[in-house]
């Protein structure tokens, strides 16, 4: 959250199609949206993943992950490096609770 009290959420686990970057996810390359990295770099705001876990019948809990660095050694990281970290965070979430994960689209397209 910024000092303005504003928070922006993006659905970043969607296939980006032709405009994304191809990155590994669960052992397979897939098209990944670079939007979270682009927004974080452009507006100099912190980047975190947020995962929604089902905790009971009609009950969910949202967990916010550690900040994903956008700067390393005083230099801006590339969108590819940043989004690779985002995908790793999603992989951890899927492995933690595979039954919680649901896609209604083809995540791994050619």
C-alpha positions as CSV (number, residue, x, y, z in Angstrom):
1,X,0.0,0.0,0.0
2,X,1.3,3.4,-0.8
3,X,1.3,6.4,1.5
4,X,-1.9,7.6,-0.2
5,X,-3.8,4.6,1.2
6,X,-4.5,3.3,-2.3
7,X,-4.0,-0.3,-3.4
8,X,-4.1,-1.7,-6.9
9,X,-4.8,-5.3,-7.6
10,X,-4.2,-7.1,-11.0
11,X,-5.1,-10.6,-12.1
12,X,-1.6,-11.6,-13.1
13,X,-2.1,-15.4,-13.4
14,X,-3.8,-15.0,-16.8
15,X,-2.3,-16.0,-20.1
16,X,-1.3,-12.8,-21.9
17,X,-1.5,-14.1,-25.4
18,X,0.6,-12.3,-28.0
19,X,1.6,-9.3,-25.8
20,X,3.2,-11.2,-22.9
21,X,6.6,-12.7,-22.1
22,X,7.2,-16.4,-22.2
23,X,8.3,-17.6,-18.7
24,X,8.5,-20.9,-16.8
25,X,5.5,-21.8,-14.7
26,X,5.2,-25.2,-13.0
27,X,7.8,-26.7,-15.3
28,X,6.4,-25.4,-18.6
29,X,6.8,-22.1,-20.4
30,X,3.7,-20.0,-20.6
31,X,2.8,-16.5,-21.7
32,X,2.8,-14.2,-18.8
33,X,1.5,-10.7,-18.4
34,X,4.2,-8.2,-17.7
35,X,1.6,-5.6,-16.4
36,X,2.4,-5.9,-12.7
37,X,6.1,-5.3,-13.3
38,X,5.4,-2.5,-15.7
39,X,3.1,-0.7,-13.3
40,X,5.5,-1.2,-10.3
41,X,8.4,0.2,-12.3
42,X,6.6,3.0,-13.9
43,X,4.9,4.3,-10.7
44,X,7.7,3.3,-8.3
45,X,5.3,1.3,-6.1
46,X,5.8,-1.9,-4.1
47,X,4.8,-5.1,-5.7
48,X,3.4,-8.1,-3.8
49,X,1.4,-11.2,-4.7
50,X,-1.9,-11.8,-3.1
51,X,-3.3,-15.3,-3.0
52,X,-6.8,-16.2,-2.0
53,X,-7.1,-19.5,-0.1
54,X,-10.4,-21.3,0.6
55,X,-10.5,-21.9,4.4
56,X,-14.0,-23.3,4.7
57,X,-17.4,-23.4,3.1
58,X,-17.9,-19.9,1.7
59,X,-14.9,-18.6,3.5
60,X,-11.6,-17.4,2.1
61,X,-8.4,-15.8,3.3
62,X,-6.2,-13.5,1.3
63,X,-2.4,-13.8,2.0
64,X,-0.1,-11.0,0.8
65,X,3.4,-12.2,-0.1
66,X,6.7,-10.5,0.6
67,X,7.6,-7.6,-1.6
68,X,9.0,-8.5,-4.9
69,X,12.1,-6.3,-5.5
70,X,11.9,-4.1,-8.6
71,X,15.4,-2.6,-7.9
72,X,18.6,-4.5,-7.3
73,X,21.9,-2.8,-6.4
74,X,20.5,0.6,-7.4
75,X,19.4,-0.6,-10.8
76,X,15.9,-1.3,-12.1
77,X,15.3,-5.0,-12.6
78,X,13.9,-6.2,-16.0
79,X,10.2,-7.0,-16.3
80,X,11.2,-10.5,-17.1
81,X,13.2,-10.9,-13.9
82,X,10.3,-9.4,-11.8
83,X,7.6,-11.5,-13.4
84,X,9.8,-14.7,-13.0
85,X,9.6,-14.0,-9.3
86,X,5.8,-13.4,-9.5
87,X,5.4,-16.8,-11.3
88,X,7.5,-18.5,-8.6
89,X,5.2,-17.0,-5.9
90,X,2.2,-18.4,-7.7
91,X,4.0,-21.8,-8.1
92,X,4.5,-21.9,-4.3
93,X,0.8,-21.2,-3.8
94,X,-0.3,-23.9,-6.2
95,X,2.0,-26.5,-4.7
96,X,0.8,-25.5,-1.2
97,X,-2.9,-26.1,-2.0
98,X,-3.4,-27.6,-5.5
99,X,-7.1,-28.1,-5.0
100,X,-7.5,-24.4,-4.4
101,X,-6.3,-23.5,-7.9
102,X,-8.8,-23.2,-10.7
103,X,-8.3,-22.0,-14.3
104,X,-11.1,-21.8,-16.8
105,X,-8.6,-21.1,-19.6
106,X,-5.7,-22.9,-21.2
107,X,-2.7,-21.6,-19.2
108,X,-0.1,-23.3,-21.4
109,X,-0.7,-22.4,-25.0
110,X,1.7,-22.8,-27.9
